[in-house]
């Protein structure tokens, strides 16, 4: 078992109205993730066709912010009165506060442990404005909530920290926030990554993520930046639009993630968000995928996956279609090597 970056060249032909119904051939590249085997079609040049869909109507966004602020449960004048509290045996103070960020149980739970982390007092914050300081505090609060849940119930050993930004990215509340989630078994993709990483470790006696980092450092095609604790890169076969990965260089347990790790994570994430916004992309998702609480997994490194979503515009169109939602097949509208080059400028 080795790091095999497999790709196939595929072609499609049709009589095109753009060429007076003469034959047009389009070339696609199908890539396969070396760990999971999931495939992605790379369709270079397609971004120009869909880039209008990433734009957000700023007037529409401002109007939505103005109307939704009136009853926002996360704004400072309401958050203390209308949001839930943790049971005293989980968090004695009822809520977790780190700097400008506040964490509390989700009123509408998504898993056994379902926590909201409000990222500061402002109701509308653009991605660049979130800033590394607030993101660090948010990760601190989310991780503390997951630790508290695990202490209260050691079965809740599998945790993630996620974010949906803007309604087109899945946010039901506009006020910026993260979600810290944990359960007794891994979340589906978390489970796949852990199982495949374990298989690789058993068959090779090597950590797949360390091998991947070494490979990308040699290849210098998708590597964005190497810090003290994390390496930032674009994936060979992206599952989502403009996907970016930040991978910790060591197989750290969640309890080993200290402030220095979270500061570097937040700094890198802030740079990715700045890149998105400069490209006119405001709506994003990310997930920080942690290893299991309670034991060190030598085969799995914590990592963050970040991706772009279509913007908030009319007429509304979602980028998550049947190809992805049912067939688990992906399409990248720009080669990861190309946007990795652009991202490097934001890390130097």
Phi and psi restraints in degrees (value plus and minus 20) as a CYANA .aco file:
   2 UNK   PHI    -162.7  -122.7
   2 UNK   PSI     154.4   194.4
   3 UNK   PHI     -98.3   -58.3
   3 UNK   PSI      79.3   119.3
   4 UNK   PHI    -132.7   -92.7
   4 UNK   PSI      86.2   126.2
   5 UNK   PHI    -109.2   -69.2
   5 UNK   PSI      66.7   106.7
   6 UNK   PHI    -106.3   -66.3
   6 UNK   PSI     119.0   159.0
   7 UNK   PHI    -164.6  -124.6
   7 UNK   PSI     130.3   170.3
   8 UNK   PHI    -150.2  -110.2
   8 UNK   PSI     121.0   161.0
   9 UNK   PHI    -112.3   -72.3
   9 UNK   PSI     103.2   143.2
  10 UNK   PHI    -138.2   -98.2
  10 UNK   PSI     132.7   172.7
  11 UNK   PHI    -153.7  -113.7
  11 UNK   PSI     129.7   169.7
  12 UNK   PHI    -153.9  -113.9
  12 UNK   PSI     123.3   163.3
  13 UNK   PHI    -148.8  -108.8
  13 UNK   PSI     124.1   164.1
  14 UNK   PHI    -179.8  -139.8
  14 UNK   PSI     143.6   183.6
  15 UNK   PHI    -106.4   -66.4
  15 UNK   PSI      93.4   133.4
  16 UNK   PHI    -117.3   -77.3
  16 UNK   PSI     111.4   151.4
  17 UNK   PHI     -85.1   -45.1
  17 UNK   PSI     -40.6    -0.6
  18 UNK   PHI     -93.1   -53.1
  18 UNK   PSI     -37.8     2.2
  19 UNK   PHI    -138.7   -98.7
  19 UNK   PSI      11.4    51.4
  20 UNK   PHI      35.8    75.8
  20 UNK   PSI      19.9    59.9
  21 UNK   PHI      41.6    81.6
  21 UNK   PSI      10.9    50.9
  22 UNK   PHI    -107.9   -67.9
  22 UNK   PSI     146.8   186.8
  23 UNK   PHI     -88.6   -48.6
  23 UNK   PSI     108.5   148.5
  24 UNK   PHI    -138.5   -98.5
  24 UNK   PSI     114.5   154.5
  25 UNK   PHI    -133.5   -93.5
  25 UNK   PSI     112.2   152.2
  26 UNK   PHI    -138.1   -98.1
  26 UNK   PSI     114.8   154.8
  27 UNK   PHI    -123.1   -83.1
  27 UNK   PSI     110.2   150.2
  28 UNK   PHI    -143.2  -103.2
  28 UNK   PSI     132.2   172.2
  29 UNK   PHI    -136.4   -96.4
  29 UNK   PSI     105.0   145.0
  30 UNK   PHI    -123.4   -83.4
  30 UNK   PSI      99.7   139.7
  31 UNK   PHI    -130.9   -90.9
  31 UNK   PSI     133.3   173.3
  32 UNK   PHI    -144.3  -104.3
  32 UNK   PSI     106.0   146.0
  33 UNK   PHI     -80.7   -40.7
  33 UNK   PSI     108.5   148.5
  34 UNK   PHI     -87.4   -47.4
  34 UNK   PSI     -38.5     1.5
  35 UNK   PHI    -114.4   -74.4
  35 UNK   PSI     -72.6   -32.6
  36 UNK   PHI    -111.3   -71.3
  36 UNK   PSI     -43.4    -3.4
  37 UNK   PHI      63.1   103.1
  37 UNK   PSI     -25.5    14.5
  38 UNK   PHI     -79.4   -39.4
  38 UNK   PSI     119.2   159.2
  39 UNK   PHI    -127.4   -87.4
  39 UNK   PSI     135.6   175.6
  40 UNK   PHI    -160.1  -120.1
  40 UNK   PSI     116.3   156.3
  41 UNK   PHI    -109.1   -69.1
  41 UNK   PSI     103.2   143.2
  42 UNK   PHI    -116.1   -76.1
  42 UNK   PSI      94.8   134.8
  43 UNK   PHI    -136.9   -96.9
  43 UNK   PSI      65.0   105.0
  44 UNK   PHI     -80.7   -40.7
  44 UNK   PSI     121.1   161.1
  45 UNK   PHI      66.3   106.3
  45 UNK   PSI     -25.2    14.8
  46 UNK   PHI     -95.9   -55.9
  46 UNK   PSI     -39.4     0.6
  47 UNK   PHI     -77.6   -37.6
  47 UNK   PSI     -57.6   -17.6
  48 UNK   PHI     -82.3   -42.3
  48 UNK   PSI     -48.3    -8.3
  49 UNK   PHI     -95.7   -55.7
  49 UNK   PSI     -53.7   -13.7
  50 UNK   PHI    -132.1   -92.1
  50 UNK   PSI     -19.6    20.4
  51 UNK   PHI     -80.4   -40.4
  51 UNK   PSI     -49.0    -9.0
  52 UNK   PHI     -81.0   -41.0
  52 UNK   PSI     -44.9    -4.9
  53 UNK   PHI     -98.7   -58.7
  53 UNK   PSI     -35.0     5.0
  54 UNK   PHI    -104.1   -64.1
  54 UNK   PSI     -39.4     0.6
  55 UNK   PHI     -88.2   -48.2
  55 UNK   PSI     125.7   165.7
  56 UNK   PHI    -129.4   -89.4
  56 UNK   PSI     112.5   152.5
  57 UNK   PHI     -91.8   -51.8
  57 UNK   PSI      83.4   123.4
  58 UNK   PHI     -85.7   -45.7
  58 UNK   PSI     -53.5   -13.5
  59 UNK   PHI     -86.2   -46.2
  59 UNK   PSI     -62.3   -22.3
  60 UNK   PHI     -82.2   -42.2
  60 UNK   PSI     -61.7   -21.7
  61 UNK   PHI     -84.3   -44.3
  61 UNK   PSI     -63.9   -23.9
  62 UNK   PHI     -84.6   -44.6
  62 UNK   PSI     -59.4   -19.4
  63 UNK   PHI     -85.4   -45.4
  63 UNK   PSI     -62.0   -22.0
  64 UNK   PHI     -83.3   -43.3
  64 UNK   PSI     -60.2   -20.2
  65 UNK   PHI     -84.3   -44.3
  65 UNK   PSI     -61.1   -21.1
  66 UNK   PHI     -84.7   -44.7
  66 UNK   PSI     -64.2   -24.2
  67 UNK   PHI     -95.3   -55.3
  67 UNK   PSI     -57.9   -17.9
  68 UNK   PHI     -95.8   -55.8
  68 UNK   PSI     -42.2    -2.2
  69 UNK   PHI     -85.2   -45.2
  69 UNK   PSI     -46.9    -6.9
  70 UNK   PHI     -80.0   -40.0
  70 UNK   PSI     -52.7   -12.7
  71 UNK   PHI    -145.7  -105.7
  71 UNK   PSI       1.5    41.5
  72 UNK   PHI     -88.9   -48.9
  72 UNK   PSI     101.9   141.9
  73 UNK   PHI     -93.6   -53.6
  73 UNK   PSI     -32.2     7.8
  74 UNK   PHI    -115.9   -75.9
  74 UNK   PSI     -28.6    11.4
  75 UNK   PHI     -91.1   -51.1
  75 UNK   PSI     130.0   170.0
  76 UNK   PHI     -79.6   -39.6
  76 UNK   PSI     -47.5    -7.5
  77 UNK   PHI     -96.3   -56.3
  77 UNK   PSI     -30.1     9.9
  78 UNK   PHI    -142.8  -102.8
  78 UNK   PSI     -45.4    -5.4
  79 UNK   PHI     -75.8   -35.8
  79 UNK   PSI     -53.3   -13.3
  80 UNK   PHI     -94.8   -54.8
  80 UNK   PSI     -41.0    -1.0
  81 UNK   PHI    -124.8   -84.8
  81 UNK   PSI     -46.0    -6.0
  82 UNK   PHI    -137.6   -97.6
  82 UNK   PSI     -24.3    15.7
  83 UNK   PHI    -120.2   -80.2
  83 UNK   PSI     132.1   172.1
  84 UNK   PHI     -88.5   -48.5
  84 UNK   PSI     147.8   187.8
  85 UNK   PHI    -141.4  -101.4
  85 UNK   PSI     135.4   175.4
  86 UNK   PHI     -92.5   -52.5
  86 UNK   PSI     128.5   168.5
  87 UNK   PHI     -77.8   -37.8
  87 UNK   PSI     129.5   169.5
  88 UNK   PHI     -78.7   -38.7
  88 UNK   PSI     -54.3   -14.3
  89 UNK   PHI     -92.9   -52.9
  89 UNK   PSI     -34.4     5.6
  90 UNK   PHI    -113.4   -73.4
  90 UNK   PSI     -74.9   -34.9
  91 UNK   PHI    -154.2  -114.2
  91 UNK   PSI      90.7   130.7
  92 UNK   PHI     -81.8   -41.8
  92 UNK   PSI     -51.2   -11.2
  93 UNK   PHI    -104.8   -64.8
  93 UNK   PSI     -24.7    15.3
  94 UNK   PHI      71.2   111.2
  94 UNK   PSI     -61.3   -21.3
  95 UNK   PHI    -155.7  -115.7
  95 UNK   PSI     139.9   179.9
  96 UNK   PHI    -125.3   -85.3
  96 UNK   PSI     108.0   148.0
  97 UNK   PHI    -143.5  -103.5
  97 UNK   PSI     107.2   147.2
  98 UNK   PHI    -152.1  -112.1
  98 UNK   PSI      88.7   128.7
  99 UNK   PHI      38.8    78.8
  99 UNK   PSI    -142.7  -102.7
 100 UNK   PHI    -107.4   -67.4
 100 UNK   PSI     -22.3    17.7
 101 UNK   PHI    -123.4   -83.4
 101 UNK   PSI     125.6   165.6
 102 UNK   PHI    -151.2  -111.2
 102 UNK   PSI     112.8   152.8
 103 UNK   PHI    -136.8   -96.8
 103 UNK   PSI     119.6   159.6
 104 UNK   PHI    -176.9  -136.9
 104 UNK   PSI     144.5   184.5
 105 UNK   PHI     -83.1   -43.1
 105 UNK   PSI     125.0   165.0
 106 UNK   PHI     -93.7   -53.7
 106 UNK   PSI     111.0   151.0
 107 UNK   PHI     -83.4   -43.4
 107 UNK   PSI     -46.1    -6.1
 108 UNK   PHI    -144.6  -104.6
 108 UNK   PSI      71.3   111.3
 109 UNK   PHI     -85.5   -45.5
 109 UNK   PSI     124.6   164.6
 110 UNK   PHI    -127.8   -87.8
 110 UNK   PSI     -32.0     8.0
 111 UNK   PHI    -180.7  -140.7
 111 UNK   PSI     159.9   199.9
 112 UNK   PHI     -72.6   -32.6
 112 UNK   PSI     -67.8   -27.8
 113 UNK   PHI    -130.9   -90.9
 113 UNK   PSI      95.0   135.0
 114 UNK   PHI    -154.2  -114.2
 114 UNK   PSI      88.4   128.4
 115 UNK   PHI    -143.4  -103.4
 115 UNK   PSI     118.3   158.3
 116 UNK   PHI    -119.2   -79.2
 116 UNK   PSI     116.5   156.5
 117 UNK   PHI    -139.5   -99.5
 117 UNK   PSI      87.1   127.1
 118 UNK   PHI     -99.1   -59.1
 118 UNK   PSI     108.5   148.5
 119 UNK   PHI    -115.9   -75.9
 119 UNK   PSI      53.1    93.1
 120 UNK   PHI      68.7   108.7
 120 UNK   PSI     155.7   195.7
 121 UNK   PHI    -103.8   -63.8
 121 UNK   PSI     -40.0     0.0
 122 UNK   PHI     -95.5   -55.5
 122 UNK   PSI     116.8   156.8
 123 UNK   PHI     -97.1   -57.1
 123 UNK   PSI     -60.3   -20.3
 124 UNK   PHI    -138.7   -98.7
 124 UNK   PSI      97.9   137.9
 125 UNK   PHI    -152.3  -112.3
 125 UNK   PSI     106.2   146.2
 126 UNK   PHI     -97.6   -57.6
 126 UNK   PSI     135.3   175.3
 127 UNK   PHI     -70.3   -30.3
 127 UNK   PSI     -64.4   -24.4
 128 UNK   PHI     -82.4   -42.4
 128 UNK   PSI     -50.6   -10.6
 129 UNK   PHI     -98.1   -58.1
 129 UNK   PSI     -36.4     3.6
 130 UNK   PHI     -77.9   -37.9
 130 UNK   PSI     -68.2   -28.2
 131 UNK   PHI      56.2    96.2
 131 UNK   PSI     131.5   171.5
 132 UNK   PHI     -84.8   -44.8
 132 UNK   PSI     -53.9   -13.9
 133 UNK   PHI     -83.9   -43.9
 133 UNK   PSI     -68.3   -28.3
 134 UNK   PHI     -87.6   -47.6
 134 UNK   PSI     -59.5   -19.5
 135 UNK   PHI     -82.3   -42.3
 135 UNK   PSI     -59.9   -19.9
 136 UNK   PHI     -80.4   -40.4
 136 UNK   PSI     -67.3   -27.3
 137 UNK   PHI     -82.1   -42.1
 137 UNK   PSI     -58.3   -18.3
 138 UNK   PHI     -83.3   -43.3
 138 UNK   PSI     -65.4   -25.4
 139 UNK   PHI     -83.5   -43.5
 139 UNK   PSI     -59.2   -19.2
 140 UNK   PHI     -80.2   -40.2
 140 UNK   PSI     -67.3   -27.3
 141 UNK   PHI     -85.2   -45.2
 141 UNK   PSI     -62.8   -22.8
 142 UNK   PHI     -84.3   -44.3
 142 UNK   PSI     -62.5   -22.5
 143 UNK   PHI     -86.9   -46.9
 143 UNK   PSI     -58.1   -18.1
 144 UNK   PHI     -84.0   -44.0
 144 UNK   PSI     -57.8   -17.8
 145 UNK   PHI     -84.6   -44.6
 145 UNK   PSI     -61.5   -21.5
 146 UNK   PHI     -86.1   -46.1
 146 UNK   PSI     -59.0   -19.0
 147 UNK   PHI     -83.4   -43.4
 147 UNK   PSI     -62.4   -22.4
 148 UNK   PHI     -83.7   -43.7
 148 UNK   PSI     -61.3   -21.3
 149 UNK   PHI     -83.8   -43.8
 149 UNK   PSI     -60.3   -20.3
 150 UNK   PHI     -87.5   -47.5
 150 UNK   PSI     -59.7   -19.7
 151 UNK   PHI     -82.7   -42.7
 151 UNK   PSI     -58.2   -18.2
 152 UNK   PHI     -94.0   -54.0
 152 UNK   PSI     -52.8   -12.8
 153 UNK   PHI    -167.5  -127.5
 153 UNK   PSI      76.8   116.8
 154 UNK   PHI     -80.8   -40.8
 154 UNK   PSI     -30.2     9.8
 155 UNK   PHI     -90.9   -50.9
 155 UNK   PSI     -42.8    -2.8
 156 UNK   PHI    -104.2   -64.2
 156 UNK   PSI      48.5    88.5
 157 UNK   PHI    -117.6   -77.6
 157 UNK   PSI     -26.5    13.5
 158 UNK   PHI    -135.9   -95.9
 158 UNK   PSI      92.7   132.7
 159 UNK   PHI    -144.7  -104.7
 159 UNK   PSI     134.4   174.4
 160 UNK   PHI    -162.8  -122.8
 160 UNK   PSI     138.2   178.2
 161 UNK   PHI    -145.7  -105.7
 161 UNK   PSI     104.1   144.1
 162 UNK   PHI    -146.0  -106.0
 162 UNK   PSI     147.1   187.1
 163 UNK   PHI    -167.7  -127.7
 163 UNK   PSI     115.6   155.6
 164 UNK   PHI    -134.5   -94.5
 164 UNK   PSI     100.6   140.6
 165 UNK   PHI    -133.9   -93.9
 165 UNK   PSI     102.4   142.4
 166 UNK   PHI      56.9    96.9
 166 UNK   PSI     133.8   173.8
 167 UNK   PHI     -76.4   -36.4
 167 UNK   PSI     -55.6   -15.6
 168 UNK   PHI     -89.1   -49.1
 168 UNK   PSI     -34.4     5.6
 169 UNK   PHI    -120.5   -80.5
 169 UNK   PSI     -12.8    27.2
 170 UNK   PHI      80.3   120.3
 170 UNK   PSI     -13.2    26.8
 171 UNK   PHI    -102.7   -62.7
 171 UNK   PSI     106.6   146.6
 172 UNK   PHI    -105.9   -65.9
 172 UNK   PSI     -39.4     0.6
 173 UNK   PHI    -144.4  -104.4
 173 UNK   PSI     111.8   151.8
 174 UNK   PHI     -89.7   -49.7
 174 UNK   PSI     -56.0   -16.0
 175 UNK   PHI     -73.3   -33.3
 175 UNK   PSI     106.2   146.2
 176 UNK   PHI     -82.4   -42.4
 176 UNK   PSI     113.6   153.6
 177 UNK   PHI    -176.9  -136.9
 177 UNK   PSI     138.1   178.1
 178 UNK   PHI    -128.9   -88.9
 178 UNK   PSI     150.3   190.3
 179 UNK   PHI    -148.0  -108.0
 179 UNK   PSI     111.2   151.2
 180 UNK   PHI    -127.5   -87.5
 180 UNK   PSI     101.9   141.9
 181 UNK   PHI    -146.6  -106.6
 181 UNK   PSI     123.1   163.1
 182 UNK   PHI    -168.4  -128.4
 182 UNK   PSI     132.2   172.2
 183 UNK   PHI    -171.8  -131.8
 183 UNK   PSI    -199.7  -159.7
 184 UNK   PHI    -101.5   -61.5
 184 UNK   PSI     -38.4     1.6
 185 UNK   PHI    -147.9  -107.9
 185 UNK   PSI     137.1   177.1
 186 UNK   PHI     -83.9   -43.9
 186 UNK   PSI     134.1   174.1
 187 UNK   PHI     -88.3   -48.3
 187 UNK   PSI     134.2   174.2
 188 UNK   PHI     -68.8   -28.8
 188 UNK   PSI     -74.4   -34.4
 189 UNK   PHI     -91.9   -51.9
 189 UNK   PSI     -54.1   -14.1
 190 UNK   PHI     -78.2   -38.2
 190 UNK   PSI     -62.7   -22.7
 191 UNK   PHI     -84.2   -44.2
 191 UNK   PSI     -62.5   -22.5
 192 UNK   PHI     -80.9   -40.9
 192 UNK   PSI     -66.3   -26.3
 193 UNK   PHI     -82.6   -42.6
 193 UNK   PSI     -61.9   -21.9
 194 UNK   PHI     -86.8   -46.8
 194 UNK   PSI     -64.0   -24.0
 195 UNK   PHI     -85.0   -45.0
 195 UNK   PSI     -65.4   -25.4
 196 UNK   PHI     -87.2   -47.2
 196 UNK   PSI     -58.0   -18.0
 197 UNK   PHI     -84.2   -44.2
 197 UNK   PSI     -59.8   -19.8
 198 UNK   PHI     -85.1   -45.1
 198 UNK   PSI     -63.7   -23.7
 199 UNK   PHI     -78.7   -38.7
 199 UNK   PSI     -64.5   -24.5
 200 UNK   PHI     -82.1   -42.1
 200 UNK   PSI     -62.1   -22.1
 201 UNK   PHI     -85.2   -45.2
 201 UNK   PSI     -62.1   -22.1
 202 UNK   PHI     -84.4   -44.4
 202 UNK   PSI     -60.6   -20.6
 203 UNK   PHI    -101.6   -61.6
 203 UNK   PSI     -44.5    -4.5
 204 UNK   PHI    -139.8   -99.8
 204 UNK   PSI     -32.5     7.5
 205 UNK   PHI      42.4    82.4
 205 UNK   PSI       3.6    43.6
 206 UNK   PHI    -148.8  -108.8
 206 UNK   PSI     131.5   171.5
 207 UNK   PHI    -100.5   -60.5
 207 UNK   PSI      99.9   139.9
 208 UNK   PHI     -77.4   -37.4
 208 UNK   PSI     -60.7   -20.7
 209 UNK   PHI     -91.3   -51.3
 209 UNK   PSI     -54.2   -14.2
 210 UNK   PHI     -85.9   -45.9
 210 UNK   PSI     -61.1   -21.1
 211 UNK   PHI     -82.9   -42.9
 211 UNK   PSI     -62.2   -22.2
 212 UNK   PHI     -84.4   -44.4
 212 UNK   PSI     -64.2   -24.2
 213 UNK   PHI     -80.3   -40.3
 213 UNK   PSI     -65.4   -25.4
 214 UNK   PHI     -81.6   -41.6
 214 UNK   PSI     -61.5   -21.5
 215 UNK   PHI     -82.4   -42.4
 215 UNK   PSI     -67.7   -27.7
 216 UNK   PHI     -88.1   -48.1
 216 UNK   PSI     -51.0   -11.0
 217 UNK   PHI     -86.6   -46.6
 217 UNK   PSI     -56.2   -16.2
 218 UNK   PHI     -93.8   -53.8
 218 UNK   PSI     -61.8   -21.8
 219 UNK   PHI     -90.9   -50.9
 219 UNK   PSI     -56.8   -16.8
 220 UNK   PHI      35.9    75.9
 220 UNK   PSI      13.3    53.3
 221 UNK   PHI    -121.8   -81.8
 221 UNK   PSI     -61.0   -21.0
 222 UNK   PHI    -138.7   -98.7
 222 UNK   PSI     -25.2    14.8
 223 UNK   PHI     -86.9   -46.9
 223 UNK   PSI     110.5   150.5
 224 UNK   PHI    -121.6   -81.6
 224 UNK   PSI     -71.1   -31.1
 225 UNK   PHI    -184.0  -144.0
 225 UNK   PSI     120.8   160.8
 226 UNK   PHI    -133.1   -93.1
 226 UNK   PSI      99.2   139.2
 227 UNK   PHI    -121.1   -81.1
 227 UNK   PSI    -186.2  -146.2
 228 UNK   PHI     -91.0   -51.0
 228 UNK   PSI     -58.4   -18.4
 229 UNK   PHI    -134.6   -94.6
 229 UNK   PSI     -43.8    -3.8
 230 UNK   PHI    -148.6  -108.6
 230 UNK   PSI     136.3   176.3
 231 UNK   PHI    -140.8  -100.8
 231 UNK   PSI     111.1   151.1
 232 UNK   PHI    -124.6   -84.6
 232 UNK   PSI     114.4   154.4
 233 UNK   PHI    -174.3  -134.3
 233 UNK   PSI     145.3   185.3
 234 UNK   PHI    -118.6   -78.6
 234 UNK   PSI     126.0   166.0
 235 UNK   PHI     -97.8   -57.8
 235 UNK   PSI     129.5   169.5
 236 UNK   PHI     -79.4   -39.4
 236 UNK   PSI     -61.0   -21.0
 237 UNK   PHI    -147.5  -107.5
 237 UNK   PSI      61.7   101.7
 238 UNK   PHI     -81.0   -41.0
 238 UNK   PSI     117.1   157.1
 239 UNK   PHI    -106.5   -66.5
 239 UNK   PSI     -42.2    -2.2
 240 UNK   PHI    -152.5  -112.5
 240 UNK   PSI     153.4   193.4
 241 UNK   PHI     -93.3   -53.3
 241 UNK   PSI     110.0   150.0
 242 UNK   PHI      29.4    69.4
 242 UNK   PSI      24.9    64.9
 243 UNK   PHI     -90.9   -50.9
 243 UNK   PSI     119.1   159.1
 244 UNK   PHI    -151.5  -111.5
 244 UNK   PSI     121.6   161.6
 245 UNK   PHI    -136.9   -96.9
 245 UNK   PSI     121.3   161.3
 246 UNK   PHI    -140.2  -100.2
 246 UNK   PSI      95.1   135.1
 247 UNK   PHI    -134.2   -94.2
 247 UNK   PSI     106.7   146.7
 248 UNK   PHI     -86.6   -46.6
 248 UNK   PSI     122.2   162.2
 249 UNK   PHI     -97.4   -57.4
 249 UNK   PSI     -31.0     9.0
 250 UNK   PHI    -147.9  -107.9
 250 UNK   PSI     134.4   174.4
 251 UNK   PHI     -99.6   -59.6
 251 UNK   PSI      50.3    90.3
 252 UNK   PHI     -97.4   -57.4
 252 UNK   PSI     118.8   158.8
 253 UNK   PHI     -94.1   -54.1
 253 UNK   PSI     135.4   175.4
 254 UNK   PHI     -74.4   -34.4
 254 UNK   PSI     -55.6   -15.6
 255 UNK   PHI     -93.0   -53.0
 255 UNK   PSI     -32.2     7.8
 256 UNK   PHI    -111.0   -71.0
 256 UNK   PSI     -26.8    13.2
 257 UNK   PHI     -98.5   -58.5
 257 UNK   PSI      87.2   127.2
 258 UNK   PHI    -117.6   -77.6
 258 UNK   PSI    -197.5  -157.5
 259 UNK   PHI     -79.1   -39.1
 259 UNK   PSI     -58.3   -18.3
 260 UNK   PHI     -83.5   -43.5
 260 UNK   PSI     -54.2   -14.2
 261 UNK   PHI     -89.3   -49.3
 261 UNK   PSI     -63.5   -23.5
 262 UNK   PHI     -90.4   -50.4
 262 UNK   PSI     -53.6   -13.6
 263 UNK   PHI     -83.4   -43.4
 263 UNK   PSI     -65.4   -25.4
 264 UNK   PHI     -86.8   -46.8
 264 UNK   PSI     -59.6   -19.6
 265 UNK   PHI     -79.3   -39.3
 265 UNK   PSI     -68.3   -28.3
 266 UNK   PHI     -86.3   -46.3
 266 UNK   PSI     -58.1   -18.1
 267 UNK   PHI     -82.3   -42.3
 267 UNK   PSI     -63.8   -23.8
 268 UNK   PHI     -85.6   -45.6
 268 UNK   PSI     -63.2   -23.2
 269 UNK   PHI     -82.0   -42.0
 269 UNK   PSI     -60.5   -20.5
 270 UNK   PHI     -80.6   -40.6
 270 UNK   PSI     -55.8   -15.8
 271 UNK   PHI     -90.5   -50.5
 271 UNK   PSI     -58.6   -18.6
 272 UNK   PHI     -84.0   -44.0
 272 UNK   PSI     -63.2   -23.2
 273 UNK   PHI     -83.7   -43.7
 273 UNK   PSI     -56.8   -16.8
 274 UNK   PHI     -84.6   -44.6
 274 UNK   PSI     -60.6   -20.6
 275 UNK   PHI     -80.3   -40.3
 275 UNK   PSI     -67.0   -27.0
 276 UNK   PHI     -77.4   -37.4
 276 UNK   PSI     -69.9   -29.9
 277 UNK   PHI     -82.8   -42.8
 277 UNK   PSI     -57.5   -17.5
 278 UNK   PHI     -85.3   -45.3
 278 UNK   PSI     -43.9    -3.9
 279 UNK   PHI    -108.8   -68.8
 279 UNK   PSI     -14.4    25.6
 280 UNK   PHI      64.4   104.4
 280 UNK   PSI      -5.3    34.7
 281 UNK   PHI    -123.7   -83.7
 281 UNK   PSI      97.5   137.5
 282 UNK   PHI    -127.4   -87.4
 282 UNK   PSI     -50.6   -10.6
 283 UNK   PHI    -108.5   -68.5
 283 UNK   PSI     105.4   145.4
 284 UNK   PHI    -162.2  -122.2
 284 UNK   PSI     142.6   182.6
 285 UNK   PHI    -149.4  -109.4
 285 UNK   PSI     130.6   170.6
 286 UNK   PHI    -167.4  -127.4
 286 UNK   PSI     139.0   179.0
 287 UNK   PHI    -162.5  -122.5
 287 UNK   PSI     103.8   143.8
 288 UNK   PHI    -111.3   -71.3
 288 UNK   PSI      93.1   133.1
 289 UNK   PHI    -119.3   -79.3
 289 UNK   PSI      95.6   135.6
 290 UNK   PHI    -117.2   -77.2
 290 UNK   PSI     139.4   179.4
 291 UNK   PHI    -100.2   -60.2
 291 UNK   PSI     159.4   199.4
 292 UNK   PHI     -91.0   -51.0
 292 UNK   PSI     116.1   156.1
 293 UNK   PHI     -88.0   -48.0
 293 UNK   PSI     127.1   167.1
 294 UNK   PHI      75.3   115.3
 294 UNK   PSI     -36.2     3.8
 295 UNK   PHI    -176.3  -136.3
 295 UNK   PSI     127.7   167.7
 296 UNK   PHI    -104.0   -64.0
 296 UNK   PSI     110.3   150.3
 297 UNK   PHI    -126.3   -86.3
 297 UNK   PSI      83.2   123.2
 298 UNK   PHI     -84.1   -44.1
 298 UNK   PSI     -34.4     5.6
 299 UNK   PHI    -119.7   -79.7
 299 UNK   PSI     -23.0    17.0
 300 UNK   PHI    -152.4  -112.4
 300 UNK   PSI     107.5   147.5
 301 UNK   PHI    -122.9   -82.9
 301 UNK   PSI     112.4   152.4
 302 UNK   PHI     -76.1   -36.1
 302 UNK   PSI     128.9   168.9
 303 UNK   PHI    -178.6  -138.6
 303 UNK   PSI     133.7   173.7
 304 UNK   PHI    -133.2   -93.2
 304 UNK   PSI     118.3   158.3
 305 UNK   PHI    -135.5   -95.5
 305 UNK   PSI     107.9   147.9
 306 UNK   PHI    -143.5  -103.5
 306 UNK   PSI     121.7   161.7
 307 UNK   PHI    -167.7  -127.7
 307 UNK   PSI     139.1   179.1
 308 UNK   PHI    -111.4   -71.4
 308 UNK   PSI     130.6   170.6
 309 UNK   PHI    -145.5  -105.5
 309 UNK   PSI     141.7   181.7
 310 UNK   PHI     -79.5   -39.5
 310 UNK   PSI     136.5   176.5
 311 UNK   PHI    -103.0   -63.0
 311 UNK   PSI     157.2   197.2
 312 UNK   PHI    -112.1   -72.1
 312 UNK   PSI      76.1   116.1
 313 UNK   PHI    -161.6  -121.6
 313 UNK   PSI     145.2   185.2
 314 UNK   PHI    -134.8   -94.8
 314 UNK   PSI     120.8   160.8
 315 UNK   PHI     -90.1   -50.1
 315 UNK   PSI     125.3   165.3
 316 UNK   PHI     -90.9   -50.9
 316 UNK   PSI     118.3   158.3
 317 UNK   PHI    -163.3  -123.3
 317 UNK   PSI     112.4   152.4
 318 UNK   PHI    -119.1   -79.1
 318 UNK   PSI     120.8   160.8
 319 UNK   PHI    -102.9   -62.9
 319 UNK   PSI     -27.9    12.1
 320 UNK   PHI    -116.2   -76.2
 320 UNK   PSI      69.1   109.1
 321 UNK   PHI    -121.1   -81.1
 321 UNK   PSI    -192.1  -152.1
 322 UNK   PHI     -82.4   -42.4
 322 UNK   PSI     -51.5   -11.5
 323 UNK   PHI     -76.3   -36.3
 323 UNK   PSI     -62.9   -22.9
 324 UNK   PHI    -108.6   -68.6
 324 UNK   PSI     -63.0   -23.0
 325 UNK   PHI     -93.0   -53.0
 325 UNK   PSI     -50.2   -10.2
 326 UNK   PHI    -133.4   -93.4
 326 UNK   PSI     -63.8   -23.8
 327 UNK   PHI    -107.6   -67.6
 327 UNK   PSI     -28.3    11.7
 328 UNK   PHI      33.2    73.2
 328 UNK   PSI      17.0    57.0
 329 UNK   PHI    -130.1   -90.1
 329 UNK   PSI     128.3   168.3
 330 UNK   PHI    -145.8  -105.8
 330 UNK   PSI     141.5   181.5
 331 UNK   PHI    -160.5  -120.5
 331 UNK   PSI     110.6   150.6
 332 UNK   PHI    -130.4   -90.4
 332 UNK   PSI     105.5   145.5
 333 UNK   PHI    -111.2   -71.2
 333 UNK   PSI     -18.0    22.0
 334 UNK   PHI    -171.6  -131.6
 334 UNK   PSI     120.1   160.1
 335 UNK   PHI     -84.4   -44.4
 335 UNK   PSI     115.9   155.9
 336 UNK   PHI     -80.7   -40.7
 336 UNK   PSI     -48.8    -8.8
 337 UNK   PHI     -84.7   -44.7
 337 UNK   PSI     -53.3   -13.3
 338 UNK   PHI     -92.6   -52.6
 338 UNK   PSI     -67.5   -27.5
 339 UNK   PHI     -99.0   -59.0
 339 UNK   PSI     -35.7     4.3
 340 UNK   PHI     -84.0   -44.0
 340 UNK   PSI     -59.6   -19.6
 341 UNK   PHI     -80.8   -40.8
 341 UNK   PSI     -61.8   -21.8
 342 UNK   PHI     -87.7   -47.7
 342 UNK   PSI     -59.0   -19.0
 343 UNK   PHI     -86.9   -46.9
 343 UNK   PSI     -50.1   -10.1
 344 UNK   PHI     -75.5   -35.5
 344 UNK   PSI     -54.7   -14.7
 345 UNK   PHI     -82.6   -42.6
 345 UNK   PSI     -46.5    -6.5
 346 UNK   PHI    -104.0   -64.0
 346 UNK   PSI     -30.8     9.2
 347 UNK   PHI    -126.2   -86.2
 347 UNK   PSI     -15.2    24.8
